[in-house]
Amino acid sequence: MFTGLIEEVGRVVSVRQDSLEIECKDIQSDLSLGDSIAVNGVCLTVISFSSHRFKAEVMPVTLRATNLGGLNPGMPVNLERAMSLGKRLGGHLVAGHVDATAPILGKREEGDALLVSVGIPTGLDAFIIHKGSIALDGISLTVAYLDDRQLTVSLVGHTRNSTALAQKRIGDMVNVECDQIGKYIQKLVSLQYGGNVSHGTRHRSEKLSMDYLMEQGF
């Protein structure tokens, strides 16, 4: 489990069908074999490491389903070690299990912040809400603006400078992981309706209403 607070931006050394090697300078200080590390928000297992790099096991299906398959040597990646109990949860709970990838549709300045707009992946619109949490390339972010086509997040100075997201260009793909709480709520409501509640907001049963959710304690 992760928090979405990026600890370091590493650099890709090599990408193979079964492994990914990353150069880093900070997070490997207390690494152990078998540790979990989120690379662009994807939970991977450390299989070897040295003073300035580590190698993680990666499945071919993971390369195909996330933006890790598009990485090349020298490219920056967001890195975060698994959270430890007893520390503050500054972001939100991020599992490291990417729901989908989506393209960056726009970037623009707003004061000192950089606004980044990302397409909404098919079937995930029910889990994305205005002012809600979302993980993009493993970064815990708040949805600042939302419409039927895209979501927009605001990168403030620290996030902009300490992650790799601001370096991406329009058209680049980002890993998207929706808030787990929303997924559990959808599952519980779906079970109460006998599995008839769709994952997307556009096709949900008319019986599902705000009154019903309030009655159920949501």
N, C-alpha and C positions, 0 to 999 in steps of 0.2 A: 504494500500500500504506500502511496505517495501523497504529497501535499500540493504539488503543482508549483512549488517555489524552486526555481532552477538554481542549482548550486554552481554550475560552471558551464561554459560553452566549450565543447571539445572539438577536435578536428578528426575527420575520417582518415584512417590510414589505409584500410583495405575493406572491401566488401566481397564475401564469397557466398556460395549457396548455403553454407551451414554456419557461418560465423561473420562477425563484424568486429574490426579492430579500430579502437579509438585512442587518439592521443589526448592526454589531459595532464593537469599539473597539480590539482588540489584534491579531488575526491578519492584518489587511489591511496591516500595516506593510511586509511584504516580498512581497506578492502580485504575480503577473504574469499576463497574459492566458494562458489555457490551463492554468493550475494546477488541480490536483485538490484538492477540499475535501470532507470527509465531513460531511454534514448529517444528523444523526440516524442516522449510520452508512451513509448512502447516498453513494457516490462521485459527485460532480458536477464539471463543468468550469466554471471562471470565465470569463465572457464580457465582463464590465465591472466596474469597481470605482472607488470614490472613497475619501475619507479615513475615512468612517465606515460604509460599506456596500459590498456586492458583489452582483452578479447572476450566477446560475449557470444554465446550460442544463439543462433537464429534459425528458425524453420523457414523453408521455402514459401510456405503459405503466408507467413508473416511478412516476408519481403513483398509478396504480391498484394497483400491486403492493406499495407501501410506505405508511407512514403520512404521507408528504409530501402525499398527496392530501387529507388531512383537516386540513391546516394552515390557519390564518386569521391575518390581520394581528395582531401583538401577541403571538403565542404564542412561547414559548421553544424553542430548538433547540440541540442539542449540535453543536459545531464542532471540527473537527480538520484541520489541514493534513497533506498527505502526509508520511510520514516521510523523513528524510534519512539516507543512509549514514554510518556513523561514530558515530552516537549510540546510547546504551543503549536496548534494547528493554524498556521497563518493563512493558508490558502483554503482548499477544500479537499475532500477525500477523492483521490484519483487512483484508480485501480491499475492503470497501465495496460488496459485492454481496450484498444482503439475500436470505436464503433464504425467509423468510415473515414474516408479521406474526402477533402473538398478543396476547390480552387480558391485562391485569393482573387477577389473580383475588383477590389479597389483599395487605394491607400491615399490618405490626405492628412494634412496637418490641421490641428485644432489647438491653437495656443501652443503650449509646451508638449502636447501629447500628439501621438500618431494614431489616427483612426485606421483600422484594418478591417475591411469587409470580406466575409467569407460566404460562399454559397452554402445553403442548407441542404445536407444530404437527404436523399429520399428516405422517408420513413422515420426521420428523427425530429420532425417539427414539433411533435407532441412533448418532447423533452427539453425544448429550448424556449426559455421565457425571458421577457424583458427584466433586466436587473438580476437574472439568475446566473449561476456559475457554469462555466464550460471550460474544458481543457483543450487548448490548441497547441499541438506539438509539445504536449506535456506541461504547458504553462497554465496555471490557474488564473482565469480571467472572468470579468463580469460583462454580460451582454449589455452594451450601452444603447444600441439601437437595433430594432428588429422589424422586418416585414416578411411577406410571404416568400421572398426570393433569397434574402441574405440576412446574416447577422453581422453586427459591427462591434468590435471591441476597441477599447482605448488603451494604448500603451503609454503609460506615464514614463518619466525620465528613467527611473531605476530599471523597470522592466524592459524598456526600449534598449538600454545600454548593456544589460546583463543577460540577454537572451538572443537567440538567432532569428527570431521572427521578423524583426524590423529589416533584416537584410534580404528577406525574400521579395520576389518580384510578382507583379500581377500575373496570374496564370499558374504560379507555383502551387503545389499541393501541400496541404497541412493535414496532420492527423487530428481527428475530432473524437473526443470522448465526452459524452453527456453526463450530467450529474446523476449519480447512482440513486439518490433518493427519488428522483422522478421515475426512474425505471422500476423501482420497487412499488411505488404507488400505482403505476400503470399495471403492473402484474397483479397486484391485489385486487384492483377494481375489475380487471379482466376476468379473474377467477370468480368474482361475485356475479359477473354477468355470463358465466359459463364460457368464457373465452371469446366473447363476441365483440370486445372492444378493440378497435384497430389501433395499430401503433401510430398512425398519423392523425392529426387533428381534423383533417378535411373529411375523414370517413368514419368518424367515431359515431357510436350509437347515439340517437337523440335522447335516450334515457339517461345518459351521463350528463349531469348538470352540476353547476356550482352548489346548488342546494343539497344535492346528494352527497357531494364531496364534503361539505360542511357537516352534514349529519354523521358521516363516517369518521369525523375527526381530522380530516386533511386540511 
